[in-house]
């Protein structure tokens, strides 16, 4: 239940433009879920740049 409360709090502070952008990205993900990078890949890119 706490997760839902946190999500509601976050949604309450977002602007309408930010909400629309999140909706757009979520729609794009649903249309092609394999297009993005996994967390492991993103994390490795970040770690590589840090060294």
Buried (B, 14 or more C-beta within 10 A) or exposed (E): EEEEEEEEEEEEEEEEEEEEEEEEEEEEEEEEEEEEEEEEEEEEEEEEEEE
